[in-house]
C-alpha cells in the first residue's frame, strides 16, 4: 500500500507565498511516477472562499485520476463553515474512514473548540476567539473513533491535523492515546501509525509500539511578528510573507506500508533566500523542542 502524503500547503493567493497549483501538479505527477494507490493531506490545503479560483483548485485535487482524500485543518474553515468544506472537499463527513489495500484509513477532525458549554465546529474563523480551548476531539467523535478501530479487520492508520503525540497538540490527546493503547492491548497492531500536520515540523516518534509522524508543512513556517529579510517588493505581493519563512520546494513524502513495516521516502529542500529562524532572531525550537527544517526525513520502521 503506497500513498503520497503532504500537509499545510496553505493555498491562498495574495496571502501566502506557497507553491499553489504548481505544488499540486508536482504531487500528482510524483504520485503517478511512484504508482501510488492514493494521495492524502493532513489539513490546511487552502484558505478557501466560495469563488471560482478556489473551487477550481480543490476540484483539481479531488478529481485527479488517483483517489485523493482530504482531512480537516483549522485554516480550511477561515472563511467557510465545516459543512461547506465537507461539501467542497467531497468528504462523506468531517471525520470518516475507508478500507483500502488491507488497511483501514481513519481520517479524524481535530477542528473543534470548547466554548465553556459545548464543543463547537470551526466556522468562518470563529476558533480564533478561543486560543486556549481549541483543537479538541468531541466526545461523539471519540466514541466513533473507538468503534472505527475496534471493528476493523485491518491495521489502522490515523490521520489528523493536530497531533495526538505532541505536548502542544490536541488538547484531549490523552483520551485518544488511551483509545489507541487499549485497542492495541486487545489486538496487536490495531493501530499501526498516526500522521498529523498543523505544527509545520518534521518528526517521527515510536510511542507504545505506534508510529507517530509529525508531517512537515509543504510550504512555510509561521513566525508571527513580521521580519525584514524578504524583499519589500515581494512582501507587497503577499500579505503575510514577512510573517513566514518559506521553503524552496513543496515538501511531501511517499509512504509505503507492507505488513507492519512503514517506509517513508522523504526529500530535501532549503530555506528561501537562506532566511531561517536564527537569522531573524527567533527561537529555533518550538514548544515540543522541534526545529524548523526544510526537509522530510526518510525512514524504514517495522513494528514488532
C-alpha positions as CSV (number, residue, x, y, z in Angstrom):
1,X,0.0,0.0,0.0
2,X,1.6,3.3,-1.1
3,X,0.4,6.9,-0.9
4,X,1.7,10.4,-1.4
5,X,1.4,12.5,1.8
6,X,1.6,16.2,2.4
7,X,0.2,18.8,4.8
8,X,-0.3,22.5,5.2
9,X,0.0,23.7,1.6
10,X,-1.9,26.9,2.6
11,X,-3.0,27.8,-0.9
12,X,-4.2,31.4,-0.6
13,X,-3.3,33.7,-3.5
14,X,-2.2,37.2,-2.2
15,X,-1.9,35.9,1.4
16,X,1.0,33.4,1.4
17,X,3.9,32.7,-0.9
18,X,3.3,29.0,-1.4
19,X,3.6,26.8,-4.5
20,X,-0.1,26.7,-5.1
21,X,-1.1,24.9,-8.3
22,X,2.5,24.1,-9.2
23,X,2.7,22.1,-6.0
24,X,-0.5,20.2,-6.7
25,X,0.7,19.3,-10.2
26,X,4.1,18.2,-8.8
27,X,2.4,16.0,-6.1
28,X,0.1,14.4,-8.7
29,X,3.0,13.8,-11.1
30,X,5.1,12.2,-8.3
31,X,2.1,10.0,-7.3
32,X,1.8,8.7,-10.8
33,X,5.5,8.1,-11.2
34,X,5.6,6.2,-7.9
35,X,2.5,4.2,-8.7
36,X,0.7,5.4,-5.5
37,X,-2.6,4.0,-4.6
38,X,-3.8,7.3,-3.3
39,X,-2.9,10.9,-2.3
40,X,-3.9,12.4,1.1
41,X,-3.2,15.5,3.0
42,X,-3.4,16.3,6.8
43,X,-5.2,19.6,6.6
44,X,-4.8,23.3,5.6
45,X,-4.9,22.5,1.9
46,X,-6.0,26.1,1.4
47,X,-7.9,29.0,3.0
48,X,-10.9,28.6,0.7
49,X,-13.5,31.2,-0.2
50,X,-16.5,30.3,-2.3
51,X,-15.1,31.6,-5.6
52,X,-14.1,30.1,-8.9
53,X,-10.4,30.1,-8.1
54,X,-10.6,28.0,-5.0
55,X,-13.3,25.8,-6.4
56,X,-11.2,25.0,-9.5
57,X,-8.1,24.4,-7.3
58,X,-10.0,22.0,-5.0
59,X,-11.7,20.2,-7.9
60,X,-8.2,19.7,-9.5
61,X,-7.2,17.8,-6.3
62,X,-10.5,16.0,-5.8
63,X,-11.0,14.8,-9.3
64,X,-7.4,13.5,-10.1
65,X,-7.1,10.0,-11.6
66,X,-5.5,8.7,-8.4
67,X,-8.0,8.8,-5.5
68,X,-7.3,11.8,-3.3
69,X,-8.5,12.3,0.2
70,X,-9.0,15.3,2.5
71,X,-8.5,15.9,6.2
72,X,-9.9,19.0,8.0
73,X,-7.4,21.6,9.1
74,X,-8.2,24.7,11.1
75,X,-7.5,27.2,8.2
76,X,-9.7,25.3,5.8
77,X,-12.5,27.0,7.8
78,X,-11.2,30.5,8.0
79,X,-13.8,31.8,5.6
80,X,-16.2,28.8,5.3
81,X,-18.2,26.6,7.7
82,X,-17.3,23.0,8.4
83,X,-20.4,21.9,6.5
84,X,-19.4,24.0,3.4
85,X,-15.9,22.5,3.5
86,X,-17.2,18.9,3.8
87,X,-19.2,19.5,0.6
88,X,-16.5,21.4,-1.2
89,X,-13.9,18.8,-0.3
90,X,-16.2,16.0,-1.3
91,X,-15.9,14.3,2.1
92,X,-18.6,12.0,3.5
93,X,-18.4,13.7,6.8
94,X,-16.0,15.9,8.8
95,X,-14.5,12.6,10.1
96,X,-14.7,9.3,8.2
97,X,-12.8,6.1,7.4
98,X,-12.2,3.9,4.4
99,X,-10.6,0.4,3.9
100,X,-8.0,0.2,1.1
101,X,-5.2,-2.2,0.3
102,X,-5.5,-4.2,3.5
103,X,-5.6,-1.2,5.9
104,X,-8.2,1.0,7.5
105,X,-7.5,4.7,7.0
106,X,-9.3,6.8,9.7
107,X,-9.5,10.5,8.9
108,X,-10.3,12.4,12.1
109,X,-11.3,16.0,12.7
110,X,-9.5,17.9,15.4
111,X,-11.0,21.3,14.4
112,X,-13.4,21.8,17.3
113,X,-13.2,24.2,20.2
114,X,-14.8,24.2,23.7
115,X,-16.8,27.4,24.4
116,X,-17.3,26.6,28.1
117,X,-20.6,24.8,27.4
118,X,-20.2,22.7,24.3
119,X,-17.8,21.5,21.6
120,X,-18.2,23.7,18.5
121,X,-17.1,23.1,14.9
122,X,-14.9,25.7,13.3
123,X,-17.0,28.1,11.3
124,X,-15.6,31.2,9.4
125,X,-12.7,31.8,11.8
126,X,-14.8,31.5,15.0
127,X,-12.0,29.5,16.6
128,X,-9.6,32.5,16.8
129,X,-11.5,33.8,19.8
130,X,-10.8,30.6,21.8
131,X,-6.9,30.1,21.7
132,X,-6.8,28.1,24.9
133,X,-9.6,25.7,24.2
134,X,-9.3,24.8,20.5
135,X,-8.0,21.7,18.8
136,X,-10.4,19.3,20.5
137,X,-11.9,16.0,19.6
138,X,-15.5,16.0,20.9
139,X,-17.0,13.0,22.9
140,X,-19.1,11.9,19.9
141,X,-16.0,11.6,17.7
142,X,-14.0,9.9,20.4
143,X,-16.7,7.2,20.6
144,X,-16.8,6.9,16.8
145,X,-13.0,6.6,16.7
146,X,-13.0,3.8,19.3
147,X,-15.7,1.9,17.3
148,X,-13.9,2.5,14.0
149,X,-10.7,0.9,15.3
150,X,-12.3,-1.9,17.2
151,X,-14.5,-3.0,14.3
152,X,-11.7,-3.0,11.7
153,X,-10.5,-6.3,10.2
154,X,-7.3,-4.4,9.3
155,X,-4.5,-2.5,10.9
156,X,-5.5,1.2,11.2
157,X,-3.7,4.3,10.0
158,X,-5.0,7.5,11.7
159,X,-4.8,11.0,10.1
160,X,-5.4,14.3,11.9
161,X,-4.5,17.9,11.7
162,X,-3.5,18.5,15.4
163,X,-1.0,15.9,16.8
164,X,-2.0,13.2,19.2
165,X,1.6,12.9,20.4
166,X,2.9,16.5,20.8
167,X,2.7,18.3,24.2
168,X,1.0,21.2,22.4
169,X,-1.2,19.1,20.1
170,X,-4.8,18.0,20.6
171,X,-6.0,19.3,23.9
172,X,-7.6,16.0,24.9
173,X,-5.0,13.8,23.2
174,X,-4.7,11.7,26.4
175,X,-8.2,10.4,25.6
176,X,-7.2,9.5,22.1
177,X,-4.0,7.8,23.2
178,X,-6.0,5.8,25.7
179,X,-8.3,4.5,22.9
180,X,-5.3,3.6,20.7
181,X,-3.3,1.9,23.5
182,X,-6.4,-0.1,24.7
183,X,-7.1,-1.2,21.2
184,X,-3.6,-2.4,20.8
185,X,-3.7,-4.3,24.1
186,X,-6.8,-6.1,23.0
187,X,-5.5,-6.8,19.5
188,X,-1.9,-6.3,18.4
189,X,-1.3,-3.8,15.6
190,X,-4.9,-2.5,15.8
191,X,-3.3,1.0,15.2
192,X,0.0,1.0,13.4
193,X,0.6,4.7,12.7
194,X,-0.8,8.2,13.4
195,X,0.0,11.0,11.0
196,X,-0.6,14.7,11.6
197,X,0.0,18.1,10.1
198,X,-0.6,21.6,11.6
199,X,2.7,22.1,13.5
200,X,4.9,22.5,10.5
201,X,7.6,20.3,11.8
202,X,9.3,17.0,10.8
203,X,9.5,14.3,13.4
204,X,9.0,10.6,13.9
205,X,8.4,9.0,17.3
206,X,7.6,5.5,18.4
207,X,5.3,5.5,21.4
208,X,3.8,2.3,22.9
209,X,4.6,0.5,19.6
210,X,2.8,3.0,17.4
211,X,4.5,5.3,14.9
212,X,3.6,9.0,15.4
213,X,4.6,11.0,12.4
214,X,4.6,14.8,12.6
215,X,4.4,15.7,8.9
216,X,6.2,18.9,7.9
217,X,4.5,21.8,6.1
218,X,4.6,21.7,2.3
219,X,5.4,25.3,2.1
220,X,6.2,27.6,5.1
221,X,6.8,28.1,8.8
222,X,4.7,30.8,10.6
223,X,6.8,33.1,12.7
224,X,4.2,35.6,13.8
225,X,5.8,39.0,14.2
226,X,7.0,40.3,10.8
227,X,10.7,40.2,9.9
228,X,12.5,42.3,7.3
229,X,14.6,39.7,5.5
230,X,12.5,39.3,2.4
231,X,12.4,41.8,-0.4
232,X,9.9,44.6,0.1
233,X,8.5,44.2,-3.4
234,X,7.7,40.5,-2.7
235,X,6.1,41.4,0.7
236,X,3.9,43.8,-1.2
237,X,2.6,40.9,-3.2
238,X,1.8,38.6,-0.3
239,X,0.0,39.9,2.8
240,X,1.7,37.5,5.2
241,X,5.1,36.8,3.6
242,X,7.0,38.7,6.3
243,X,5.2,36.6,8.9
244,X,6.6,33.4,7.5
245,X,9.7,31.5,6.5
246,X,9.4,29.7,3.1
247,X,10.9,26.6,1.6
248,X,12.4,26.4,-1.9
249,X,10.4,23.2,-2.8
250,X,7.0,21.8,-1.9
251,X,7.7,19.2,0.7
252,X,5.9,15.8,0.6
253,X,6.6,12.1,1.3
254,X,5.9,8.8,-0.3
255,X,4.7,6.4,2.4
256,X,4.7,2.6,1.7
257,X,3.1,0.1,4.2
258,X,3.9,-3.6,3.8
259,X,2.6,-5.7,6.7
260,X,3.8,-3.8,9.8
261,X,6.7,-2.2,8.0
262,X,6.4,1.5,7.2
263,X,8.8,3.1,4.7
264,X,8.9,6.9,4.4
265,X,10.6,8.3,1.3
266,X,11.3,11.9,2.3
267,X,13.0,14.8,0.5
268,X,15.5,17.6,1.0
269,X,14.9,21.3,0.2
270,X,16.4,24.6,1.6
271,X,15.2,27.8,3.1
272,X,14.1,30.5,0.7
273,X,16.9,33.1,0.3
274,X,18.6,31.4,3.1
275,X,16.4,33.0,5.7
276,X,15.9,30.9,8.8
277,X,14.8,31.5,12.4
278,X,18.3,32.2,13.6
279,X,18.7,34.9,11.0
280,X,15.6,36.7,12.1
281,X,16.3,36.3,15.8
282,X,13.5,33.9,16.7
283,X,13.6,30.7,18.9
284,X,14.9,27.8,16.8
285,X,12.8,25.2,18.6
286,X,9.0,25.1,19.2
287,X,7.1,24.0,22.3
288,X,7.8,20.4,21.6
289,X,11.6,21.0,21.1
290,X,11.5,20.6,17.3
291,X,13.3,22.9,14.9
292,X,12.2,24.3,11.5
293,X,13.7,22.1,8.9
294,X,13.3,22.3,5.1
295,X,13.1,18.6,4.6
296,X,11.1,15.4,5.3
297,X,13.1,12.6,7.0
298,X,13.3,9.2,5.3
299,X,12.9,6.1,7.5
300,X,12.0,2.4,7.5
301,X,10.3,1.2,10.6
302,X,9.0,-2.2,11.5
303,X,6.6,-2.5,14.4
304,X,7.1,-5.8,16.1
